Amino acid sequence: MVRRIAQTCVGASALRNQGSAGIIETCRNYFEITWGNDLSDFFNSVANENDYKNFLDNHTDILVDMFPIPTDGGVKSWGGARKALNLFFMGIVKDRYICSNYIFDEDDLKNLEIPLDKDVSVGISNHFKTITKWTGIRHLNKAVSDEYQKNASILAKEKNVHRFQLDDVFWRAKK
């Protein structure tokens, strides 16, 4: 099941224009190798906001380091790595079969991040007019990501959903 989620959660459209070929395969392989047999470190960290943030930051840095050097002379995409991880973990928590093997409190899922992209940035920007202008996943850095995640948390609380569930609200929303 983890292998299937690793293979399907990050498609070509999720990470297009990130600078080099091989990024999608790198992500999929990393997910499968790292969590193919045991997701307990993920489920243990997600229960605590600071632990999960550190967990996610650590894996984002590892994944960025594994990315191939961009063929266009740009830098490796921190935003691409973060989005891929968030898509993977969102796929994991939406799978009842996998989740049934781990004990966790449903409320712990509030710490999951929303995968950031253009649709999500538009949705968040419509509610928070002073937020930093979105310049794309490839140009996303930790500070801007944290700003969007913070605002997404506020919005999720208002809508009585978990932050990651806003992805379903904003994904290809009607303009």
Buried (B, 14 or more C-beta within 10 A) or exposed (E): EBEEBBBEBBEEEBBEEBBBEBBBEBBBBBBBEBBEEEBEEBBBBBBEEEBBBEBBEEBBBEBBEBBBEBEEEEEBBBBBBBBBBBBBBBBBBBBEEBBEEBEBEEEBBBBBBBBBBEBBBEBBBEEBEEBEEBEBBBEBEEEBBEBBBBBBBEBBEEEEBBBBBBBEBBEEEEE
